[in-house]
């Protein structure tokens, strides 16, 4: 399943410093596989995350992506 860049960035914020949460914890919370998260971390380190598919319109997001975005917004307040 393709994820929007904003979902990926939100996950990376949780996985990388300063939060540095465990991949297993993030995977359990979001339902995104640990290997997918590891792939995003690797892509971000090599600067290739931006080369992937861009933002989707909200109406094209899956229910899990919409939920993830809502969780990101609610945690930022």
HELIX and SHEET records of a PDB file:
HELIX    1   1 UNK A    5  UNK A   15  1                                  11    
HELIX    2   2 UNK A   23  UNK A   30  1                                   8    
HELIX    3   3 UNK A   34  UNK A   45  1                                  12    
HELIX    4   4 UNK A   49  UNK A   51  5                                   3    
HELIX    5   5 UNK A   58  UNK A   60  5                                   3    
HELIX    6   6 UNK A   63  UNK A   75  1                                  13    
END                                                                             
